[in-house]
Amino acid sequence: MRELIKTLESGKDVARRDIQLVLTEQEWEAFNSEVLNVRELARSLAEVPARLKRYTDILKRADFNYNRAEGMQSSANAKTRKRFYQEAESLFEKAIEYLDESIQTQPDLIMWLDRNFDTRPQFSPQPDPHSVPRLIGSKSFRKSENATSLRQNRRQLKLHALRNSLENIKTSGEKKAQTDTITDEIVRPNSGRKIARHVKLDFSKLKL
């Protein structure tokens, strides 16, 4: 189990059959249930809502102007470069405002975004290509590193299931060790075998 966890943590995948071999029947059923939930989410995100299509269109125009400005030498075409930067900033501001209005109308759009989105002054994204939210399915290199693909989500589910199973094993071992220790403390002072057995049987009925 530790080797499977190590493999997943390195970014590689492991086969489902290997996961099934180390999980209990109950843990395996819970894992499959989570996988189905992810698949359902993927289906629900297959078609980008119209409002977000409009949002991404604005972002594309903003990115285009920003990239044009970045591609110019700072010492040449200074006025043109500045104009492209200003146009990009204006479009990023427009995109943020449009996204805010859209989410107020349709709150569930938030699950499409690759990062938290909050327009309160202290949290509002800056009007630049690095701060504005991207869609989780975006191919942009500026998409947040925290945004995960469906494949990554499945890998995370496997990792989560294995870690939970390992923790359950550790917890069970600790409980057993605690039970044995307390039983010994109770039994050792008694010299009669009958009394020792009776105490053990009664103690084993307690739920830890």
For each residue, the residues with C-beta under 8 A, 3 or more apart:
1: 4 5 22 162 165 166 169
2: 5 6 166
3: 6 7
4: 1 7 8 14 18 19 22 158 162
5: 1 2 8 9 159 162 163 166
6: 2 3 9 10
7: 3 4 10 12 13 14
8: 4 5 11 12 13 14 155 158 159 162
9: 5 6 159
10: 6 7
11: 8
12: 7 8
13: 7 8 151 155 158
14: 4 7 8 18 19 158
15: 18 19
16: 19 20
17: 20 21
18: 4 14 15 21 22
19: 4 14 15 16 22 23 28 31 158 161 162
20: 16 17 23 28
21: 17 18
22: 1 4 18 19 162 165
23: 19 20 27 28 31 161 162 165
24: 27 28 165
25: 28 29
26: 29 30
27: 23 24 30 31 161 164 165 168
28: 19 20 23 24 25 31 32
29: 25 26 32 33
30: 26 27 33 34 161
31: 19 23 27 28 34 35 157 158 161
32: 28 29 35 36
33: 29 30 36 37
34: 30 31 37 38 157 160 161
35: 31 32 38 39 154 157
36: 32 33 39 40
37: 33 34 40 41
38: 34 35 41 42 150 153 154 157
39: 35 36 42 43
40: 36 37 43 44
41: 37 38 44 45
42: 38 39 45 46 150
43: 39 40 46
44: 40 41
45: 41 42 48 111 112 136 137
46: 42 43
47:
48: 45 52 53 56 112 135 137
49: 52 53 106 109 112
50: 53 54
51: 54 55 102 105 106 109
52: 48 49 55 56 102 109 112 135
53: 48 49 50 56 57
54: 50 51 57 58 98
55: 51 52 58 59 95 98 99 102
56: 48 52 53 59 60 135 138
57: 53 54 60 61
58: 54 55 61 62 91 94 95 98
59: 55 56 62 63 91 92 95 132 134
60: 56 57 63 64
61: 57 58 64 65 91
62: 58 59 65 66 88 91 92 94 95 129 132
63: 59 60 66 67 88 129 140
64: 60 61 67 68
65: 61 62 68 69 84 85 87 88 91
66: 62 63 69 70 84 85 88 92 128 129
67: 63 64 70 71
68: 64 65 71 72 84
69: 65 66 72 81 82 84 85 88
70: 66 67
71: 67 68
72: 68 69 76 77 80 81 84
73: 76 77
74: 78 81
75: 78
76: 72 73
77: 72 73 80 81
78: 74 75 81 82
79: 82 83
80: 72 77 83 84
81: 69 72 74 77 78 84 85
82: 69 78 79 85 86
83: 79 80 86 87
84: 65 66 68 69 72 80 81 87 88
85: 65 66 69 81 82 88 89
86: 82 83 89 90
87: 65 83 84 90 91
88: 62 63 65 66 69 84 85 91 92 128 129
89: 85 86 92 93 127 128
90: 86 87 93 94 127
91: 58 59 61 62 65 87 88 94 95
92: 59 62 66 88 89 95 96 126 127 128 129 132
93: 89 90 96 97 127
94: 58 62 90 91 97 98
95: 55 58 59 62 91 92 98 99 132
96: 92 93 99 100 119 124 125 127 132
97: 93 94 100 101
98: 54 55 58 94 95 101 102
99: 55 95 96 102 103 117 133
100: 96 97 103 104 117 119
101: 97 98 104 105
102: 51 52 55 98 99 105 106 109
103: 99 100 106 107 109 110 117
104: 100 101 107
105: 51 101 102
106: 49 51 102 103 109
107: 103 104 110
108: 111
109: 49 51 52 102 103 106 112 113
110: 103 107 113 117
111: 45 108
112: 45 48 49 52 109 135 136 137
113: 109 110 116 117 133 134 135 136
114: 133 134 135 136 138 143 144 146 147
115: 133 134 144 146 147
116: 113 123
117: 99 100 103 110 113 125 133
118: 123 124
119: 96 100 123 124
120: 123 124
121: 124
122:
123: 116 118 119 120
124: 96 118 119 120 121
125: 96 117 131 132 133
126: 92 130 131
127: 89 90 92 93 96 131 132
128: 66 88 89 92 131 132
129: 62 63 66 88 92 132 142
130: 126 142
131: 125 126 127 128
132: 59 62 92 95 96 125 127 128 129
133: 99 113 114 115 117 125 144
134: 59 113 114 115 138 140 142 143 144 147
135: 48 52 56 112 113 114 138
136: 45 112 113 114 143 147 148
137: 45 48 112
138: 56 114 134 135 143
139: 143
140: 63 134 143
141:
142: 129 130 134
143: 114 134 136 138 139 140 147
144: 114 115 133 134 147
145:
146: 114 115
147: 114 115 134 136 143 144
148: 136 152 153 156
149: 152 153
150: 38 42 153 154
151: 13 154 155
152: 148 149 155 156
153: 38 148 149 150 156 157
154: 35 38 150 151 157 158
155: 8 13 151 152 158 159
156: 148 152 153 159 160
157: 31 34 35 38 153 154 160 161
158: 4 8 13 14 19 31 154 155 161 162
159: 5 8 9 155 156 162 163
160: 34 156 157 163 164
161: 19 23 27 30 31 34 157 158 164 165
162: 1 4 5 8 19 22 23 158 159 165 166
163: 5 159 160 166 167
164: 27 160 161 167 168
165: 1 22 23 24 27 161 162 168 169
166: 1 2 5 162 163 169 170
167: 163 164 170 171
168: 27 164 165 171 172
169: 1 165 166 172 173
170: 166 167 173 174
171: 167 168 174 175
172: 168 169 175 176
173: 169 170 176 177
174: 170 171 177 178
175: 171 172 178 179 208
176: 172 173 179 180
177: 173 174 180 181
178: 174 175 181 182 208
179: 175 176 182 183 203 204 208
180: 176 177 183 184
181: 177 178 184 185
182: 178 179 185 186 203
183: 179 180 186 187 199 200 203
184: 180 181 187 188
185: 181 182 188
186: 182 183 189 190 199 203
187: 183 184 190 196 199 200
188: 184 185
189: 186
190: 186 187 195 196 199
191:
192: 195 196
193: 196 197
194: 197 198
195: 190 192 198 199
196: 187 190 192 193 199 200
197: 193 194 200 201
198: 194 195 201 202
199: 183 186 187 190 195 196 202 203
200: 183 187 196 197 203 204
201: 197 198 204 205
202: 198 199 205
203: 179 182 183 186 199 200 206
204: 179 200 201
205: 201 202
206: 203
207:
208: 175 178 179
